Amino acid sequence: MTANSDSIIFHQYDISPFSEKVRVIFGIKGLEWFACDQPVIMPKPDLVALTGGYRKIPVMQIGADIYCDTQVIIRELERRFPSPSIYTGGDNGAGWGFSMWSDRVFFQAGVAIIFGGGTPIADEAFIKDREKLTGRPFDISAMKAAAPLMAEQFRAQLGWLDEQLADGRDFLMGDAPGLADAGACYNLAFVRWTSPAGVKLIEGFPKVAAWEKRVAAIGHGKRQEISRDAALDIAKAATSTEAAKADPGEPNGLTPGDKVIVMADDYGRDPIAGELVSSSAQHVAIRRNDPRVGDVVVHFPRAGFLVVKS
Ligand SMILES: N[C@@H](CCC(=O)N[C@@H](CS)C(=O)NCC(=O)O)C(=O)O
């Protein structure tokens, strides 16, 4: 199959843990998708042509709709492909809170162990890039000093997963894999790829290690590859399917047509400018134009992002 404007194009790289979260969702839903590999560090001109400045990985593209951040990517996958659902244990709302814990607190504990333990990923160019991304020194010696303390944090949180699995269930919310499994397992995968000390901590919880294997066995759905040029050509030829929609509950009166800036509230806070198309408590969509891709609509979650009139 060649990709078209209905295809899932997934801008990613293989050792990206947040990409792994979505790849597991592709597996759970049995989806076909196209991997469009992007660089691990800036510059990423082809990605930024689509997003308007957002540089984090992954980004999902369907035609001229561009979804930034795993939260909005997974919500959109659930909307378009509802079966099997990612909410397998009544965690329709709680699953998102669980994901935010995993993406921020659990992830940062893993990062400290990985980079504090010394890993070949962290060469000079990578360190400089991540300092720009976070606006803070990427201080390997400070991470080395903190690694033993962070090991305690990481272990305590692995312990929560272990307690969740204590009754012998196969997956975190019950018999079937879903949002919680994808949302937690990628942090363990990242540790496995990069940190022998971290792997020891995981292996300290045999139920967690067995669960991890069950999640890995789900696979990643059906993956094919697409070049960056071909992905941009698809965006250029396509039209967004997002309809303009006012949200009467908008706390600050945002209305379709408003010129706005959207930015993440943690790291990678590059501002993305556009015109508001639609918004809700969980989602904001803005239209922007780029000479390489034409008009595109870029989607973001609300939790973890700021939207301001420009
Ligand atoms: N909140 C974002 C976090 C994404 C994230 O931090 N991704 C990492 C890679 S796994 C990243 O973009 N690092 C900087 C880069 O790759 O340029 C999400 O859920 O998608």
The ligand as a MOL file (V3000), in Angstrom:
LIG
                    3D

  0  0  0     0  0            999 V3000
M  V30 BEGIN CTAB
M  V30 COUNTS 20 19 0 0 0
M  V30 BEGIN ATOM
M  V30 1 N 4.5290 15.5520 26.0200 0
M  V30 2 C 5.1620 15.0400 24.8370 0
M  V30 3 C 6.5900 14.6180 25.1460 0
M  V30 4 C 7.3600 14.1890 23.9200 0
M  V30 5 C 8.8570 14.1180 24.1490 0
M  V30 6 O 9.4090 14.6290 25.1280 0
M  V30 7 N 9.5250 13.4860 23.2230 0
M  V30 8 C 10.9680 13.4240 23.2470 0
M  V30 9 C 11.4530 12.2230 22.4570 0
M  V30 10 S 10.7990 10.7260 23.0760 0
M  V30 11 C 11.5150 14.6120 22.4980 0
M  V30 12 O 10.8150 15.2140 21.7170 0
M  V30 13 N 12.7970 14.9290 22.7060 0
M  V30 14 C 13.3830 15.9810 21.9640 0
M  V30 15 C 13.5480 15.6330 20.5190 0
M  V30 16 O 13.4220 14.4730 20.1100 0
M  V30 17 O 13.8460 16.5440 19.7430 0
M  V30 18 C 4.3270 13.8860 24.2920 0
M  V30 19 O 3.5740 13.2610 25.0490 0
M  V30 20 O 4.3670 13.6380 23.0850 0
M  V30 END ATOM
M  V30 BEGIN BOND
M  V30 1 1 1 2
M  V30 2 1 2 3
M  V30 3 1 2 18
M  V30 4 1 3 4
M  V30 5 1 4 5
M  V30 6 2 5 6
M  V30 7 1 5 7
M  V30 8 1 7 8
M  V30 9 1 8 9
M  V30 10 1 8 11
M  V30 11 1 9 10
M  V30 12 2 11 12
M  V30 13 1 11 13
M  V30 14 1 13 14
M  V30 15 1 14 15
M  V30 16 2 15 16
M  V30 17 1 15 17
M  V30 18 2 18 19
M  V30 19 1 18 20
M  V30 END BOND
M  V30 END CTAB
M  END
